[in-house]
């Protein structure tokens, strides 16, 4: 897979750092992250491990992303913006094959997390605008 996509730890590190640089500047997403991420160094390392596991199957990530996302005050607009920035960054950093590969994974992950958030919000009676 690595040979076909050009993805490796170095590329994924650049992708994660550049992407979250954009997130931290984004009017919609920055407040969500800034309110919850107290140690950006640790968060970025965790995200590099996550994308290493998701994109090149290293098995380095051992977290539980669904419980971390379900209590967040996020909706379809947030997921859409996250994907927009991720796609843009992947195309800047990765080879075309690598960008396609990580974008497909990001879209799958976003669908899964969005469904989990929608379900949690529905159960709790909170924000229900994830249509």
C-alpha positions in Angstrom: 0.0 0.0 0.0 2.7 2.5 0.9 4.4 2.1 -2.5 1.2 2.6 -4.4 0.1 5.7 -2.5 3.4 7.3 -1.5 2.1 7.5 2.1 4.5 7.0 5.0 4.9 8.3 8.5 6.6 11.5 7.3 3.9 12.4 4.8 1.1 11.6 7.3 2.8 13.8 10.0 2.9 16.7 7.5 -0.7 16.1 6.6 -1.8 16.1 10.2 0.2 19.1 11.2 -0.8 21.2 8.2 -4.5 20.1 8.5 -4.8 21.0 12.2 -3.0 24.3 11.5 -5.9 25.1 9.2 -8.4 23.8 11.7 -7.0 26.1 14.4 -7.5 29.1 12.1 -11.0 28.1 11.0 -13.9 30.2 12.2 -16.3 27.2 12.6 -13.9 24.5 13.8 -11.4 26.3 15.9 -13.7 27.0 18.9 -14.6 23.3 19.2 -11.0 22.3 19.3 -9.6 25.1 21.4 -12.2 24.5 24.1 -11.2 20.9 24.4 -7.6 20.4 23.4 -5.2 21.6 26.1 -2.1 19.9 24.8 -1.7 20.3 21.1 1.6 18.5 21.0 0.0 15.4 22.5 -3.1 15.8 20.3 -1.1 16.0 17.1 1.0 13.0 18.0 -2.2 11.0 18.7 -3.7 12.1 15.4 -0.5 11.1 13.5 -0.8 7.7 15.2 -4.5 7.5 14.2 -3.8 8.3 10.5 -0.8 6.0 10.5 -3.2 3.2 11.6 -6.0 4.3 9.3 -4.0 4.9 6.2 -1.1 2.5 6.3 -2.3 0.0 8.9 0.6 0.4 11.4 -1.7 -0.3 14.4 -0.1 2.6 16.3 -3.4 4.1 17.4 -5.2 2.6 20.4 -7.8 5.2 21.2 -11.6 5.2 21.1 -12.7 8.1 18.8 -16.4 7.6 19.0 -16.8 8.3 22.8 -14.5 11.3 22.3 -16.8 12.8 19.6 -20.3 12.0 20.7 -20.6 14.6 23.4 -19.4 17.4 21.1 -21.7 20.2 20.0 -21.2 19.5 16.3 -23.5 19.0 13.4 -23.4 18.4 9.6 -21.9 21.8 9.0 -18.9 20.9 11.2 -18.3 17.5 9.5 -18.6 19.1 6.1 -16.0 21.8 6.9 -13.7 19.2 8.5 -13.8 17.2 5.3 -13.4 20.2 3.1 -10.2 21.2 5.0 -8.9 17.6 5.1 -9.5 17.1 1.3 -7.7 20.3 0.6 -4.7 19.5 2.8 -4.5 15.9 1.5 -4.3 17.2 -2.1 -1.5 19.6 -1.0 0.6 17.1 0.9 0.1 13.7 -0.7 0.5 12.2 -4.1 -2.7 12.0 -6.0 -3.0 8.3 -5.1 -2.2 9.0 -1.5 -4.7 11.9 -1.3 -7.4 9.6 -2.8 -6.6 6.9 -0.2 -6.7 9.2 2.9 -9.7 11.1 1.6 -11.7 7.9 1.2 -10.8 6.9 4.7 -11.6 10.4 6.1 -15.0 10.3 4.4 -15.8 6.9 5.8 -14.7 7.9 9.3 -16.7 11.1 9.1 -19.9 9.2 8.1 -19.3 6.8 11.1 -18.7 9.6 13.6 -21.5 11.7 12.3 -23.9 8.7 12.7 -22.6 8.1 16.3 -23.0 11.8 17.2 -26.5 11.9 15.7 -27.5 8.9 17.7 -26.1 10.3 20.9 -27.7 13.6 20.4 -31.0 12.0 19.6 -30.8 9.9 22.8 -29.9 12.9 24.9 -32.4 15.3 23.3 -29.7 17.7 22.4 -28.7 19.2 19.0 -30.6 17.2 16.4 -29.7 19.0 13.2 -27.5 16.4 11.7 -29.5 15.8 8.6 
